[in-house]
């Protein structure tokens, strides 16, 4: 799966399971956090009628290494 960024080069994620992307704002590292999206596709369709096929969740912050460097 291609992950496109507005201000950086695109990256490719081989993990296509449901997960969250944790993106470091300093070094650009992307970590996977294995967890489900807050709202299921089924719940969205049941509530709104909108048929969802894909989602993209990103959390931006600092990885463990960069967080230690910032101290």
C-alpha positions, 0 to 999 in steps of 0.5 A: 500500500502506498502512503503519500505525504504532502511534503515528503517522498511517498512510502510503501507499507507492506502491512495491509492489516488493520493498523495505525501508522505512527509517524515521527515528525523528526526522523520520518520513521513510520511504526505500525501500531496493531489496533483497529480503527475507532469506527468499523466500516459496518457501523459507518454504512449502517449509520450513514449508508456510505460504503467504506473500502479503506481508511488511513489513520496517522498519528504524528509525534516523536519516536522513542529515539527522537523523544529522548534526543529532544530532552 
